[in-house]
Amino acid sequence: MYTTLFWIIIAILVLDFALEWYLDYLNNSQVSEALPDEVKDLYDAEAYKKQQQYFLANKKFGMVSGLFSFVIMMLMFFLFGFAFVDNIARGFSENSIVIALIFFGILYFANEVLNIPFGIYHTFKIEERFGFNKMTPALFAADTVKGWLLTVLLGGGVLALLMLIYNETGTYFWLIAWAVMSGISIFMLMFYSNLIVPLFNKQTPLEEGELRTAIQEFCKKVDFGLDDLYVIDGSKRTTKANAYFTGLGSKKRIVLYDTLMNTLTTEEIVAVLSHEIGHYKHKHTLLMLLISILNTGFMLFLLSLALGTPETGNVHLAEALGSQYPSFHLGVIVFGILYTPISTLLGVGLNVISRRNEFQADSFAKENGLGDELGEALKKLSVSTLSNLNPHKAYVFFHYSHPTLIQRIRNLKN
């Protein structure tokens, strides 16, 4: 019952797992008691030791959870688990869309149940041990349930829409689906902070005072129109600080975590926002949106070739999973794995572009007289999150969308 395609899938999964394991090994080898010169003013020996312990705790956790997921995936293939779930779904309906929704629903909730213990351990053991966690068990449970509901409603809705398009259009599936997915991406970029974030966090306008005045003065200086400046109650989940820029045009919004305001000075917060404004000035948001849309179109085109038409389907994709019934949902599973090498290469390319964008945004802050303040802010944020100060170059190349702290400090100084 095994096919050549089956073994190709297994090979891709094994090679992908081996690559990640090797990158983790390289990254772990960078652990050192010696402090980098650029941050010796931030850490004493005890604090740096704590940072290294946090890094190792997370790495060990990630390797164990990754190995668990890999074993489960192997079992699903060798025991024909996907075909088994497909048969269960077919027992509820003959409608292809309903079958697909039930199929992915079973897989999603089975995966969630298996991974809940890992989530609990990471939140209430590792994050708690190092002083980051502020979540209560009730809030953790509420977040989990809300996440499930959003996935069912939004994910299920998008899946049903894509299948409807596939069933009705056939040859032109990828073009119409591309247009629809592009529209959804733009909509989410513009309204995510208005529609999704409030389900989990409270956002309030930044009150009048020294900080708001300083931000408004800087925005005026660099000709950046900003009406929406909000504070989010991130402290109810973690002590880690953050800020982000979202939206397009009149819907653009800057959001500050309340933890950020407790960590940085007014000048340093303005410097962090100048970095975010730098992204807007250099049109990085539009660039990354365009690249994402092109990537989606390319993926959907290849998916349409792999799936074939609704009338004939691609029986080879189904046979690779142990089924004799070609279907959209089984085809998507197989295609998703076959696409992994391409996805990895595209991801590396996107990270290269993203890291360049971060350097440009940092330079924008420096050009506007806030280079030193941004450097100090980055150092403080790194300390407050116990981020890895010395990741391996290969790991950075494959996984980092931002330059390392030391690279950014050097860039600001030079």
N, C-alpha and C positions, 0 to 999 in steps of 0.2 A: 504493500500500500504506500510505502515511501516513494517519493519522486525526487528527481534531480533538484527541482525547485525547493523542496523541503530541506535538502542538505545545504543549499545555498543560503537559505534563511538561517539555519543553525550556525553556519560559518560566520555570517554577518553578526549574529548575536554574540557569538563567542569572541570574535575579534574586537567588537565594540567594548565588551566587558573587559577584555584583556588590556585594551588601550587605556580605559579609565583606571583600571587597577594599577597599571604602570605609572600613569601620571600621578596618582595618589602616592605611590611609592617614592617617586622623585620629590614630590612636595614634602613628604614626611622627612626626607633625608636632609632638608634645609633647616630643620630644627637646630638651634644653636643657643648657647648661653651668652654669646657675644652680641652686644647691642650695636646696631648700625649707627654710624656717627651722626646721621641726620636727626636722630630721635633720642640721643643720649640725655637731652635736657628734659625729656618727658617721663622716662621710666627710671625708677630705681631698680635694684636687682630683684627685690621681692615682687614688684608689680610686673616686671618683664617675665619672671618665672610663672606668674599667674596667667599671663597672656599665652605663653607656650603651652601651659597645661590645658587651657581652653581650646587652643588649636588642636592639640592631640586628642582631646576628648571628642571633639566634633568629627575629626578624621576617622577615629576608630568606630564611632557611631555610624558614619556614612558608609564605611566599608562593610560593616556588618549588615546594615539595612540594604545596601546594594547587592551583597551576596545573596541575601534572602530573596530579593526580587528576581535576581537572575535564576535562582533555583526554581522558583515558582514558574517563571516563564518557560524554562526547559521542560518542566513537568507538563505544562499545558500543551506543549508541542508533541512530546514523545508519548503522552497518554491521550492525545487527541481531545484535549479539553475544550477547544474551541468548537469542534464538531458536536461534542456533547451538549454544550450550551446552546448551540444552534438548533439542535433537535428539541430541546426544552422549549425554546422560543416558538418553534414551528407548531408546537402542540397547542398554543394559545390562539393562533390566528393564521389565516392564509394570505393576509395582506402584507406585502413586502416591507412597507414602512413600519407597521406595527411589530413585525418580527424583528426588524433591525433595532427598534427602540427597546424591546424587551431584551434582546441579545446584549446590547451595550449597557443596558441598565443592570443586568445580572453581573456582568464583568466589573462595572464600576463599583457597585456596592460590595461585591466580594473583595475587591482590592482595598476599598476603604476599611472594611472590617479587619482585614489582615494587617493593615498599616496603622490602625488606631493605637495599638500598644507602643509602636515606635514614636508616634506623635506625643503620646502621654509621657513617655520616658524622656524625650528630648526637652519638652517644655518644663516638666515638673522635677526633673533630675538634673540634667546638664545646665539648662538656663537658670534654674533655681540655685544650683550649687555656686554659680559664678555671679549671682546677684542681679540677673537681667529680668527674670520672670516676674510679672505683676498680675498674671492671669489667675483667676480662681477656677476651680473645676466647673462651676456653673457657666462661667463665661466661655471656657473651652468647649463645653458641650453645646452651648448656644451657637458659637462660631461654626462648629462642625455641622450642625443641623442646617444652619443658614447656607453653608457652602453646598450641602447636598441639594437643597431646594433650588439654589441658583443654577447648579449644574443640570438638574432635571429640566428646569424651565427653559434656560437659555441654551444649554448644550443640546437638549432634546429637541427644542424648537428649530435650531439651526440644522441639526441632522435630518429632521423630517423635511425641512425646506429643500435641502440639497438632494435628498432622495426623490422628492417630488419633481424637481428640475430634471434629474437624471432619467426618471421614468417617462417624462413627457417630451424631452427634447433630444435625448440620445446623442447624436453626433455633436450638437452644439452645447452639450452639457457644461463643458469646462468654461466656455465663454460667458454664459449666463451666470453660472455659479461664481465665476471670478468677479463679475460686476456686483453681484449680491454681497459677496464676502468683503469686497472693497468698501461698499456702502456701510456695512456693519462695522468695519474697522474705523472708518472716519467718524461714524456716529459715536462709537465707544470712546474714541480719543477726545471728542468734544464734550461728552456728557457723562463719562464714567464717574467723575468726581461729584456730579450732581445726583446721579441715580443709584450707583452701586455703593460708593463709600459710606453714605448715610445709613446703610443697613448694618454697618459694623462700627462706625465711629461717628462722633459728633463733631461737626465743623462749625466754628463760629468766626465771624469777622474779627480781624485783629483790632483790638481797641485802640482808641486815640492815646497818644503818648509819645515818648522819646523814640521808641523803635519804629512805630508807624511813620512818624515824621521823617526819620532818617531814611527809611525805605522810599518814601514818596519823593524826597529831595534827590535821591540817587536816580530814581526812575525818570524824573524830570531832566536831570543832567544828561542822561544817555538817550533821551527822547523815546522812552518806553511807556506806552499807555497801559496802566494797570488799575483796574477797578476792583478786581476780586483778589483779596489778600486774606487768607483764612488761617486759623489755628486749629489743629486736629488733636484730639485727646489720645495720643498714642501711649501716654503713660499708664493707661489702664491695662495695657498688655505687656509693655516692656519699658526698660529704662533707656534703651537705645534711641539715639536722636537721628532725625532725618528731615528732609525738605524735598519737595518735588514741584515741577512745572508741568501743567497739563493743559489741553485745549488748543484751539486754533482761533485766530481772529478775535472777535469780540467775546468769545467764550474762554479765552485763556485765563488761567488761574494759577496763583502760587500758593502752596499750602505748606505751612510750618508745623512741625511736630512740637507740642508743648515741651517735650524733653529737650528739644534744640534750644529753646529759650532759657532753659535752666542750665545749659552747658556752656553756651557761648556768650560773649559780650555783644553789645549792640553793633559795634563796628564789624565784628566777625560774622554776625548774622547777615548784615548788609553785603559783606564779601561773598558769603555763600549764595545769596540771591543774585548778586552780580554774575556769578558763574552760571546760574540758571538763565538769566537774561542773555548771557553770551550765547547760549544754545539757540535762543530765539533769534538773536541778531545774525548769527551765522546760518540760520535756516536749517539747523540740524533736525528739528522735529519734522519738518516737511521732507527732508532728505530720507530720514529713516522710515517715514510713512511710505514714501514712494518705493523704496527698496523692499519693504515688507509686502506691498501690493504686487510688485513684480515677482517676488518670490512665491507668493500665493498663486499667481497666474501660472507660473512655470510648473509648480507642483500639481495644480489641478489639470493642466494639460497632460502631464505624464500619467496622472491617475486615470484620466479618460481613456488613454491608450491601453492601460493595463486592464481596465474593467471591461472594455468592449461595449457593445450595445446592450440595452435592457433585454432585447429579444433573445440574444445568443449568450451573453455573459462570457465569462472566462472560466471554464471548468478547471483549468490547471491551477488557478489560485485556490479554488475550493478544495481540490484534491491534495494540495500541499498541507491543508489543515485537517485532512481525513474525512472530508465531506464530498458527496457526489452532487450537491446542489449549488450551482454557481449563484452568487448573490452579491449585492452591493456591500453588505457589512463584512462578509468574509474577505472580499477583495480588498477592502480598506485595511484590514488587519495585515494582510500579506504585503500590500503596497507600502504601508507605513514602515515595515522592517526593511524592505528592499530599498527604500528611499533613504535609509539611515546614513550610508556613506556620503550621499549628496548633501543631506542635511548637515552632516558634520563639517564638510568643506565650506558650505555656505555660512554656517555658524561662525567658523573661524574668520571668514572674510568680513562678516558683520562686526565681529569683535574688534578687528583691526580698524575698521572705519569708526566704530564707537570710541575706541581709545584715542584716535586722532581728534575726534570731536571734543572729547574731554580736555585734551591739551589746549585746543583752541578756546574753549570756554574759560579755562583757567587764565589763558593769556589775555582774554577780554577783561577779566577782573584786574589783572596786573596793569594793563594799559590805562585803566581808569583809577589807578592809584591805590588798589586794594590787594596787591599781591602779597604783602607781608601778613595782612589780616587773614587772607584766605589760607595761607600756609599754616598759620597758627590754628585756624578753625579746623583744618584737615587733621592736624596733629591731635587736637583735643577730641575730635570725633573718633579717630582711630583708637585713642586710649579708652574712650567711653564704651567702645564696642569690642575691645580686645581683638581687633582685626590683625590678620597675619602680616607682619612687617617684612618678611623675607620669603615670599613664595618662589618656587622654582620657575625659571623662565619658560620652560615647556608648558607648565600648568597655566601660567599667565597667558601664553599664546593661544591655548585652546579654550580657556574658560573665562578669562577676565574681560568684561565689557568696559572696565575702567582701568587706567594705569594704576600701578601700585602707589602707595603713599610716598615712598622715596623717589619714584620717578616724577611724581607731581611736584614735590618740593624742589627737586633739581630743575625742573622746567620753570618754576616760578623764580628761582634764583638766577637762572641763565637767560 
